Amino acid sequence: MQQAVIERVAGGLGLDPGVRWFIAPHSMVRGITMTTYSVRSYAGRALAVTVAAWAVAVAAALPASAADQPTRQQLMEDCGSGGGKCTFNEPKLGKAYLGKFRQVSNSLFNCSTSDSTQTMTWEDTVGSTDTLGVSVTAGGKVAGIVDLSITASYGHSWSSTHSDSSSLSMTVKPGEVGWISRAQVMQNVSGTWQTHYDSPKWGHYYWFFEDTITGPAKNGTDGTANAVVVKTRKMTAAEKRSCSDGSRKGHTFVQER
């Protein structure tokens, strides 16, 4: 499979896909080097032609020092700063799923002896992270590259963040705490980063590494919908004691999240 990918890349650069490819042990980050060789003779004379002899680094157990290769973070930083010319190749969208619920409103404490009903506002912003857990910043170069790649492959745009807000009525029983939680539709996109340098960096013109970015998807993607719910729980002993403090006694109060 790697050979096929290499040959497709070579063809895209106008190189002869029939050239022999040399595979060398390395790490999950793969580098490609350009070398000039003298090949074949024609009409009795040796002709010097330039061919691409690409040394592709693949996963192996042999260790490599920091001077031998970059980290994924260094390559991503070059993509973000423009220090490298980057593309996100062959993106594949995974099936959408509902993310984890998280609190998106303040908390309502009921220190009274009867049910308390209030309308609470909520707001939520969900971002994207890559395999290393690094945030993919909205409006940045990396997010723009991924969006361009997905748009070209799937015909729709991709966004690294999603924000939403609204209000919801909630009823909290005496001695309980209530809040609003929300879960966002999420989706993974996997692909291979290609970083190209005008001059060799870490010994190579090109570096490749696989990555998966997890981010928000549009509501209804693959039949999955965002969810907003009211959640409640019993007060802790310390929270119950706080209900006897001055203005809180016999009333409800809101605590910021």
C-alpha positions in Angstrom: 0.0 0.0 0.0 2.9 2.4 0.9 4.4 1.6 -2.5 1.2 2.6 -4.3 0.9 5.8 -2.3 4.5 6.7 -3.1 4.0 6.0 -6.8 0.9 8.2 -6.9 2.8 11.0 -5.2 5.7 10.5 -7.7 3.3 10.6 -10.6 1.8 13.8 -9.4 5.2 15.4 -9.4 6.0 14.3 -12.9 8.4 11.6 -11.8 8.8 8.2 -13.4 6.7 5.7 -11.3 8.9 2.9 -12.6 11.9 4.2 -10.6 13.0 1.7 -7.9 11.9 2.9 -4.4 14.3 2.3 -1.5 12.7 1.6 1.8 14.7 2.3 5.0 13.8 1.7 8.6 12.9 4.8 10.5 9.9 5.9 12.7 6.3 6.8 12.2 7.4 10.1 10.7 8.5 9.4 7.2 11.1 11.5 5.2 11.8 11.6 1.5 15.2 12.6 0.0 16.0 13.6 -3.6 19.2 12.2 -5.1 20.8 12.4 -8.6 22.0 9.2 -10.3 23.4 8.3 -13.7 21.2 5.8 -15.4 21.0 3.8 -18.7 23.0 4.5 -21.9 21.5 5.4 -25.3 23.2 5.0 -28.7 26.5 4.0 -27.1 26.7 7.1 -24.9 25.9 7.4 -21.2 23.3 10.0 -20.6 23.2 11.6 -17.1 19.6 12.0 -16.1 18.1 13.1 -12.8 15.7 10.6 -11.2 13.9 10.7 -7.9 15.4 8.1 -5.5 13.1 8.6 -2.6 14.2 7.2 0.8 10.9 6.6 2.6 11.0 6.2 6.3 8.6 3.6 7.7 7.7 2.5 11.3 10.5 0.4 12.8 11.9 -0.5 16.2 15.2 1.3 15.6 15.5 4.5 17.6 16.4 7.8 16.0 17.8 10.9 17.7 16.1 14.3 17.6 18.7 15.4 15.1 17.7 12.6 12.7 14.0 13.5 12.5 11.4 16.0 13.6 8.6 15.4 16.0 5.0 15.5 14.8 4.6 18.7 16.8 7.5 20.4 15.0 6.0 19.5 11.6 2.6 20.8 12.7 4.2 24.0 13.9 5.8 24.5 10.5 2.4 23.9 8.8 0.8 26.5 11.1 3.5 29.1 10.7 4.0 28.5 6.9 7.5 27.3 7.4 6.6 24.2 5.5 4.2 23.8 2.5 1.6 21.5 3.8 -1.3 19.4 2.5 -3.7 17.0 4.2 -3.9 14.1 1.8 -6.7 11.6 1.2 -9.0 12.6 4.1 -11.5 10.1 5.3 -14.5 11.1 7.4 -15.5 8.6 10.1 -19.1 8.0 11.2 -20.6 10.8 13.3 -21.3 10.1 17.0 -22.6 11.9 20.0 -19.8 13.4 22.2 -19.7 13.5 26.0 -22.2 15.5 27.9 -20.7 18.5 29.7 -22.1 21.4 31.8 -22.9 24.4 29.7 -24.9 26.6 32.3 -24.5 27.9 35.8 -25.8 25.8 38.6 -29.1 26.4 40.4 -29.1 25.6 44.2 -32.5 25.1 45.8 -32.3 25.9 49.6 -36.1 26.3 49.9 -38.7 23.8 50.9 -40.5 23.7 47.6 -39.7 23.1 43.9 -38.0 25.9 42.1 -38.5 26.5 38.4 -36.3 29.0 36.5 -35.2 29.6 33.0 -31.4 29.3 32.6 -29.3 30.4 29.7 -26.5 28.2 28.3 -23.7 28.5 25.8 -21.2 26.0 24.4 -18.2 26.1 22.2 -16.7 22.8 21.0 -13.2 22.7 19.3 -11.1 20.2 17.5 -8.0 18.3 18.6 -5.5 16.1 16.7 -3.9 12.8 17.6 -1.6 14.4 20.1 -4.4 16.3 21.8 -3.3 19.6 20.3 -6.1 22.1 19.5 -6.7 22.9 15.9 -7.3 26.7 16.0 -10.2 28.1 14.1 -9.1 30.5 11.3 -5.5 29.1 11.5 -3.5 27.7 8.6 -3.9 24.1 9.8 -7.7 24.3 10.0 -7.8 26.0 6.6 -5.7 23.2 5.0 -8.0 20.5 6.5 -11.1 22.4 5.3 -9.7 22.7 1.8 -8.9 19.0 1.6 -12.4 17.9 2.9 -14.2 20.4 0.6 -12.3 19.0 -2.4 -13.0 15.4 -1.4 -16.5 15.5 -0.1 -18.0 18.7 -1.5 -18.8 20.3 1.8 -16.9 22.5 4.2 -15.3 21.6 7.5 -15.1 23.7 10.6 -12.8 23.2 13.6 -15.2 24.8 16.0 -18.9 25.1 16.7 -20.7 27.5 19.1 -24.3 27.4 20.2 -26.4 29.0 22.9 -30.0 29.2 24.1 -32.1 29.0 27.2 -34.1 26.2 29.0 -36.5 26.0 31.8 -35.5 23.7 34.7 -37.2 22.6 37.9 -35.0 21.8 40.9 -36.4 20.1 44.0 -35.5 21.2 47.6 -32.0 20.2 48.6 -30.9 19.6 45.1 -28.7 21.3 42.5 -29.6 21.6 38.8 -27.7 22.6 35.6 -27.9 22.2 31.8 -25.6 19.8 30.0 -25.0 19.5 26.3 -23.5 16.9 23.9 -22.2 17.8 20.5 -22.2 15.6 17.4 -18.6 14.8 16.7 -16.7 13.2 13.8 -13.1 12.0 13.1 -11.3 12.8 10.0 -8.1 10.8 9.2 -5.5 11.6 6.6 -1.8 12.0 5.9 0.1 15.3 6.4 2.7 16.1 3.7 5.2 18.8 4.6 7.4 20.1 1.8 10.5 22.2 2.3 12.3 24.2 -0.4 15.6 23.1 1.2 16.2 19.9 3.1 15.1 20.0 6.7 16.2 17.2 9.0 17.8 15.8 5.9 14.7 15.6 3.7 12.6 17.8 1.4 9.4 16.0 2.3 8.0 14.6 5.6 4.8 12.6 6.0 2.8 11.5 9.1 -0.7 10.1 9.7 -3.1 12.1 11.8 -6.7 11.9 13.1 -8.5 15.1 13.9 -11.6 15.0 16.1 -14.0 17.9 15.8 -17.6 19.0 15.8 -20.0 17.9 13.0 -23.2 19.5 11.8 -26.3 18.6 13.7 -28.0 15.6 12.0 -24.8 14.2 10.4 -25.3 10.5 9.9 -28.6 10.8 11.7 -27.0 11.9 14.9 -28.4 15.0 16.7 -27.0 17.3 19.3 -28.5 16.9 22.8 -29.4 19.4 25.5 -30.7 18.1 28.9 -31.4 19.2 32.5 -29.4 17.4 35.1 -29.9 17.4 38.9 -28.2 15.9 42.0 -28.5 15.9 45.7 -26.6 18.6 47.5 -23.4 17.6 49.4 -23.3 18.0 53.2 -21.1 21.2 52.7 -23.6 22.6 50.2 -26.5 22.0 52.6 -24.7 23.8 55.3 -24.2 26.8 53.0 -28.0 27.0 52.7 -28.1 28.4 56.2 -25.9 31.3 55.4 -27.8 34.6 55.4 -29.7 35.4 52.2 -29.4 31.8 51.0 -31.6 30.4 53.8 -34.9 29.3 52.4 -34.1 30.6 48.9 -32.5 29.5 45.6 -29.2 30.9 44.4 -27.1 30.6 41.2 -23.5 29.6 41.2 -21.4 30.3 38.1 -19.7 27.4 36.5 
